[in-house]
Amino acid sequence: MTELKFTVESAGVRLDRFLADHCPGISRSQLQKLVEQDFVLVNGMPFKAGRKLSPGDAVNVTLPEAEPEEPGAESISLNIVYEDEHLLVIDKPAGLVVHPAPGHSRHTLVNALLAHCPELARAPKRDRPGIVHRLDKDTSGLMVVAKSTEVQERLIHQFSSRTVKKTYLALVDGIVTERQGVIEGPIGRDPDDRKLMAIVEGGREARTRFRVVEYHGTHTLLEAMPETGRTHQIRVHLAAIGHPVCGDRMYGRKSSQLRRQFLHAARLAFVHPVTGKSMEYSSPLPAELIQVLPLIKSRGL
């Protein structure tokens, strides 16, 4: 990533106008996206594009690496739970990146989808055709994918209006004494490490409900139900209350028993955007996670 630093000299200029004047090589739409994704900070805090600046304000712009080339079809096996002419529900394995990004230009879910559904190659969102929501690379579980732009937009609306129900299983460090509860904290880019997310003042609203399923030695198996869809939300929220997801190297610690974070999208419920039918699917814990549970008491994590 490249970082640009500026100091405001004049009063009353809008942030978006300031950026347009000082970053002539970047389009207005790209600058807007950088602001929305908290890659632009004013005095260390995210700002709205229309906010007016003051003399002396420090404006930092972080430029992510260049977008990868347009993805192509690749023959990658998919575990399809449900499929019709409008959408499909897949059970994503850990290790599979959802869409191309710097460092992962090939062998992604999008590449697999383009091979399975060639019509997606005509989608306007060429880098993320059919993608409605995402799971982190090392999170396994259920995802719904659209086969057309209209269905994609309808499903995205369901997610944004918070009518989609998602339930994750997470094994966390420590004993969670509160049997159920809610974690609330606005999430944005970590000002100290732009590759991470954190609970920050001025971040986007984020809310996660949780329920204790059972205890395993000095660890707790939880159901986590995110009511919003921020990047790394469950991982950030659980780490914030002192119970990071086991095996999460970014927000917790690595594990001798786990090769990835113990986080699985176990249930997904939504309304079919065409038929109006209620759809609900479940996915059992993958074998590599199940086999860890009886080892915890004797070997630890």
N, C-alpha and C positions, 0 to 999 in steps of 0.2 A: 504494500500500500504506500501511496505518496501523500504527504501532508503539506497543505498550504496554510500559511499563517499571515493574517492581515491585522492592521490596527485601524479602527475607524477614526476619521479626522473630522467629518462633518456631522451635524446633528440632523435627525429627522428622516434619514434615508431608510427605506424599507430593506429588509434583509435580502429579498429576492433581487431587488434592483442593484444592491451593493455587489452581490455575487455575479450578476450579469456584467457589471462594469469591470470587475477584477478578475474574472475567469472567462475571457473572451473565447477560449478554445473549447468551451463546454456549452452545449445547447441548454436552452431554458428548461426543457423537459428533463434533461439529465440533472440539472441543478435542483429542480423541484423534487426529483426522486431522492437525491442525496439529503435534502432537508427532511423529507418524510421519513427516511430511514435512519435519522439521527447521525448522519455522517458530517453534519455541519453543527458546530457548537459555538455559542457566543458566551464568552467568559466561563467556559467549561460546561455550559448547559444547552440543551436543545431549545431552539426557538421556532416559532411559526414563521412561514415565509413572509407574511405581511407585517410582522413586528418591526417597529422602527428602532434604529440603532442610535447610540449616543457616542459622542467623542470619547476616545480612549477604549471603547469596547474591543476585546480581542476576538477575532473571528478565525476559527480553525476549520479547515475543510479537508476531510480525509477522502482520497480518491481510491476506491477499490481497484483491484487488478482488472484489466480489460476483459470484457465478456468473451466467452468462448465462441467458436464458430457455430453456425446453425447446426443443431444435432441431426444425425442421420439414424436410420433404422438399424438395429442390431438384433440378432437372434439370441435373446436372453429369456430363459424360462421364467414364467410368471405363475404364481400360485393364485389362481382365480377362484374366489369364493362364490361370486355371482356375476352374471353378465346378461345383458339384453341389448337391444339396438341403440339404447340411449346412454348406458353407463356400464361400468364394471366395478366390482369391489375386489380388491386384491389383499393378500396377506403378505406384506413386504418383509423380507428377511433382513436381519441386521447386516450391515456392511454394504448395502445397496444405497447409493446416493439417489435422491429423487430426481433432480434435474441438473443439467450441466452447469458447472461453476468453475472458477479458476482452480486448477489443480485436479478437476474431475470433469474433463471434457467429453469422456466416453464412458461406456459401460454403466449407464444410469437407467433409472426406471423410465425416463422419457425415451431413451433409445429403444428400450424393450417395447414400449407402447407404440412407437412408430412402426415397428415391425408387426405387432399384433393388430393394430388398427391403422392401416395406411392412410385412411381419410384424415387422420389427425395432422398429416403433413400440410394440409391446406388451412390449418387454424391460424388466426391472426397472431396469437401469442406463440410465435415460432419457437421460442426457447423453452416454453412451458406448456405445450399443447395438452389440453385435457386436465391439467393439474388444478385441483380445487383447494387442497391443503397439503401439508407436507409433514413428513416424519424425519427426524435427524438420521444421519447415516447409520448410527449404531443403535437406533431404536427400531424394534420390530413391530409388526402388527398391521391393523386394518386401515385401508385407505379407499376412498371412493374416487373414481376417475370418470370424467365426462367424455363422451364421444363426439360432442358438437359444441360449438360456441354458445348456443342458446342454453343448452343444458348446463354447461360450465358456469354461465352467469347466474342461472337460477340456484345452483348449488352454492356458489360463492355467497349469494344473498342469504341463504339459510345459515351459513357459517357466521356471516357478519351480524345477522339478527339473533344469533345465539340459540337457534332452535335445534341444532344438531347436538346430540348427546354423545360425548366421548368419555370412555373410562379406560384408564391405564392401570397396570399393575407395576408397582415400584418397590423394590427392596431397598431400604435406607439404613444408614448407619444409626445405631443407638436405639433406645426404647422410646417410642412415641407414647407418652402417657395419656394424652388426650385422645379418646377413642375416635372422635370425629371433630372436624373443625374446618375453618376457612382461612386461607392465607390471602391477604390482599397487599399489594405493593406495586407501584408503577414501574414498568420495565423499560429500559432504554440501553443504549450502548454504554459499556463501562468506560468512563472517561480516562481510566488508567490503562486500559487494554481494549482497543477498538474491536478486537476479534471476539470479545466476550460480551455477554449481556449482564445487567445488574439491576437491582432495585435502585432507581435514581429519582431525585426530585425533578419533576417535569417530564418523566417518562410516560409511556402509555398505560392506561388503566389495565390492571391484570388481577384476576381473581381465580383461585384454585380451591375447590373443596376436596377434602380427603377423609378417608375412613380406614381405621385399622382392620386388617383382615386377620392377621395372626402374628405371633412373635417367633423368631428363630434366633435363639441365643441372645446375643447383644444387638440384634438387628430386627427390624420391623417390616413386614410386608403390608403395603398400603394399596388401597384403591385411590387413585387421584383423578378428579373430574374437573378439568379446566373449563371455566365458563367463558374465557376469552382465549385468543389464539396468538399470543406473543411468542417470538422466537425463544426457544429454550425455556419456556415458561415454567413447566413443572420442575425442571432441574434447578432453575434459579430460585424459585419459591421454597423448595424443600431445603436447599442449601442455606437459605436465609434464616430458617428456623432451627438451624443446627443439625439437620438430618439429611445430608446430601445423598443422592442416589448412589448405591454401591457400584463401584467400578467406573464412576464418572471422573475422568482425569481432568476435565476442565473446571468443574465446580466442587469436586470432592478430592478423592485420592484413588490411585490405581489399586487393583486387587490382584492378589496372587492366584485367586481361584476363577476370576472372571476375565474374559478377553474383551468385554465391552460392558457398557452400562446396563444395569438390571432395570430396564424400562421397556414395557410392552403395551401396545395399544390393543387392549383385550376386547373391547366392545364399541360398536359404532351404530348409532340409530339416527335416521333421517327420514324425510318424506320424499318419495320418488317425485322428481320435478316435473314429470309428464303425466303419470297415472294418478298421483296423489296418494298412493298407497304407502302406509307406514312400513319402513324397512329397518330391520335390526339384525345385526350379525355379531358373532363372537368368535374369538380365536384363543385357543389354549396357549399356555406358556410354552415357548420352544424348549426342546429337550436340553439345550445347553444351559438354560436357566433353572429348569426343574432339578437337574442333577446336582446343582450347587446347594440347594436348600438343606439336604441331610448332612452335608459336610461342614456346615457352619459351626456347629457346637464343638466338633472335634478339631477342626483345622483353622477356623476363623476365616476372615476375608482379608 
